[in-house]
């Protein structure tokens, strides 16, 4: 078994309350910048709120061995946040980025440049494959396909729909966990559909993913990267997602895979 900790589950419309009464605690409706931690060691994205979220979750930052970036938008990657996470460490941490990403030098990191659709062995336990994603190309977007001790995970934030190359790679993988972008709420007609999912889009995709063997009856599906201004409150959104067999992630949520 492995634990995935959601440190942040927001798009980019952060609540001002994160700077006041929620500065030291999680709240399901005031989400922080999207980030997650697998097995206490592997950090996916490191945005403006990640250092605070690690502190709130009482995570030992010195156990983190790798930071793996989905893309370079500032709500997913901030060099200053990486510096804060690595403060006080002596050993380098590997920073995984797309091969052509322009990232600044950050003390304490060893940059690993990843080609799309090529598996990378992180440390013997975790293999990561970057999949092309339908998002702003200038941010070097990709989804992350992860294999950890026999478990198969797709961490798919940001991005709308699924590109053909990624879909074909995932055929018959039968994921244990799918974490999928749900920036937009339960309505139609949002212009963001070319780079973000809405709940109606996810309703359409899930049966197709199952038909292609990407998922099956044992796959857990969690919506993340939600824009609170485009969604109903968390508890209502959880009921909406539950009707088609999905869950809604929230900051501080820990799940066993």
Steps between C-alpha positions, in 0.01 A plus 500: 500500500605859436356827623424798278460827689324785322680815612298728273210450261425845356523654157624859527211685666639488851293623793633806686416309819817296445685810616283555809294253705595199286873565489573206731232246416333325208149573380304309236370816333811719522743295299874550464714468186487147360768268633519146635744278686537126436640272770640800685784521246382610159360852464289581196516873425621767738294819476444804720323314781696175505744588782213608727295192409791271590523674836126473568509130407798450733715353223870450559643693202832320537334175387419650158740359240346620173290788370318413177340786307195476280572841344641844569194714569565695823218328688686171445864607513663785687879492547466676836267227623752235398768688694276508808425128477872423471618740771743341746577194287847382408423243229364596158142429397422401143278745312324330208396727211418462131812477287460846340374684809686820587543476877732716709784353699384428854755413765452153638337357188623268229294553185384190312363575154227261387387420149131436450387136492833371636501330844750629758608294798497740795646277772408139438155533657352770275494524121367820341392550141408847373196504271416791270211709631248733341595825673690822430798375297729775627477361853649162391194302613481128558310248708687255719459125470644337811580141589576455868551154649253342260242781518410704193406866535417779257543850642334710228513869595463745305345410168177464308380170353791268413742509210516199269860407585421497872178304448674233294780471756244443776297232319459187713703647788203449738595777738473463874455875538398777261540861619341717235469873433157640585561873479145578386176406671180319407389714206558531127629778277823598675771633266766318701402164349804507269741473795296404808232245584152567628288245683288431186823429309614256768161325489560441129861391534475244778294242307738534204803451721339188643417368153867536403624325813658815642282452807287218633273422792779527758632843387453783747422832328565833671425843360757767579622842380155648563431872464276581799344793313379256231370228734236452763625450857708188559230289664258565212771429242581173676137391458507595132821302441374206705211458259745389229737310729763766570626683808609859552845556645557769761803648671635269767326190365703181540410193296646151497575354159 
